[in-house]
Amino acid sequence: MSTTSPNTCRYSYKECPHPRSIKKDGTPHALCEFHRKKANAIQRTYASRRRREIRAFKQRQNLELAELIALDPIPYSPTSDLTMDPVDLEVLDSFVFHDPLAVEWLDGQNFEDFSDTLKCEDIDAMWNIL
C-alpha cells in the first residue's frame, strides 16, 4: 500500500517522492517538475511527428489530384464507327439487361456463332455506347 502524501508527484508508472510543481495561479500540478518536462517533451515529439505525417499525406493527395487533373479527356465522337451484326447486339442486350439463359433463341449453335463473330473492339465499342 502506498503512503504518498497529497503533495507528492502523481506519476502513474512509478512512485515519485518529489513534490508537485506549482501552476502560475498557485494550485499544484499533478506531476513534479521533472515528470512534467518529460511528459511535455514526449507530447512535443508526438505532435511534431503527427504534423509531419499530416503534411506528407496532404502532399500525396495534392500530387494525386494534380495527376488526375493533368489527364487529357477522351475526345467525344458523335459519329461512331460501329458495325455490329444485329444478332450480336441482341445477344449483348440479353447478357447486359436480361438473363441470358432465358433467351429462347440462344441455343448452343447460336452462341457459338455469336462468340466467333464478336471481336474485342466490338465489345469495347458496345461498352462505350452503354
C-alpha positions in Angstrom: 0.0 0.0 0.0 1.3 3.4 -1.0 1.8 6.1 1.7 2.1 9.1 -0.6 1.1 12.5 0.6 -1.3 14.6 -1.5 1.6 17.0 -2.2 3.9 14.4 -3.9 4.1 13.7 -7.6 1.3 11.6 -9.1 3.4 9.9 -11.8 1.4 6.8 -12.6 4.1 4.3 -13.6 6.4 4.5 -10.6 6.2 6.1 -7.2 7.9 9.5 -7.2 8.9 11.2 -3.9 9.3 14.7 -5.4 6.8 17.5 -4.6 4.3 18.5 -7.2 5.2 21.6 -9.1 3.0 24.8 -8.8 1.0 26.4 -11.5 1.0 30.1 -12.2 -2.3 30.5 -10.3 -0.8 28.9 -7.2 -2.6 25.5 -7.5 -0.4 22.3 -7.7 0.2 20.4 -11.0 -0.3 16.7 -10.9 3.4 16.0 -11.5 6.7 17.1 -10.3 8.8 19.4 -12.5 10.9 16.5 -13.8 7.9 14.4 -14.9 6.1 17.4 -16.3 9.2 18.2 -18.5 9.4 14.6 -19.6 5.7 14.4 -20.5 5.8 17.7 -22.3 8.9 16.6 -24.4 7.1 13.4 -25.3 4.0 15.3 -26.3 6.0 17.7 -28.4 7.7 14.8 -30.2 4.3 13.2 -30.9 2.7 16.4 -32.1 5.6 17.3 -34.5 5.5 13.7 -35.9 1.8 13.9 -36.3 2.0 17.3 -38.1 4.8 15.9 -40.4 2.6 12.9 -41.3 -0.5 15.0 -42.0 1.7 17.4 -44.2 3.1 14.4 -46.1 -0.4 12.9 -46.5 -1.8 16.2 -47.9 1.2 16.5 -50.3 0.5 13.0 -51.6 -3.2 13.9 -52.0 -2.3 17.1 -53.9 0.1 15.1 -56.2 -2.6 12.5 -57.0 -5.2 15.2 -57.7 -2.7 17.1 -59.9 -2.1 13.8 -61.9 -5.9 13.4 -62.3 -6.4 16.9 -63.5 -3.5 16.6 -65.9 -5.2 13.6 -67.7 -6.5 14.5 -71.1 -10.1 13.7 -71.5 -11.1 11.1 -74.1 -12.5 13.0 -77.1 -16.2 12.5 -77.8 -17.2 11.5 -81.3 -20.9 11.7 -82.0 -20.4 9.5 -85.1 -19.1 6.1 -84.1 -17.7 3.5 -86.5 -19.9 0.7 -85.0 -20.6 -2.0 -87.4 -22.2 -4.9 -85.5 -24.3 -7.8 -86.5 -27.9 -7.4 -85.2 -27.6 -10.9 -83.7 -24.6 -9.7 -81.7 -26.5 -6.7 -80.5 -29.4 -8.8 -79.4 -27.1 -11.2 -77.6 -25.4 -8.4 -75.9 -28.7 -6.9 -74.8 -29.7 -10.2 -73.3 -26.4 -10.5 -71.4 -26.5 -7.0 -70.1 -30.2 -6.3 -69.4 -31.7 -9.8 -69.1 -31.0 -13.3 -68.0 -29.0 -14.8 -70.9 -30.2 -18.3 -70.1 -33.8 -17.2 -70.5 -33.4 -16.1 -74.1 -35.1 -18.8 -76.2 -33.3 -18.4 -79.5 -29.8 -18.5 -77.9 -29.1 -22.2 -78.2 -25.6 -23.8 -78.3 -25.2 -23.2 -82.1 -26.3 -19.6 -82.0 -24.0 -18.9 -79.0 -21.0 -20.4 -80.9 -21.8 -18.3 -84.0 -22.1 -15.2 -81.7 -18.8 -15.8 -79.9 -17.0 -16.4 -83.2 -18.1 -13.1 -84.8 -17.7 -10.8 -81.9 -14.2 -9.1 -81.6 -12.7 -7.3 -78.7 -13.0 -4.0 -80.5 -16.8 -4.7 -80.8 -17.1 -5.4 -77.1 -15.2 -2.1 -76.3 -17.4 -0.2 -78.7 -20.6 -1.7 -77.1 -19.4 -0.7 -73.6 -18.7 2.8 -74.8 -22.2 3.1 -76.1 -23.7 1.8 -72.9 
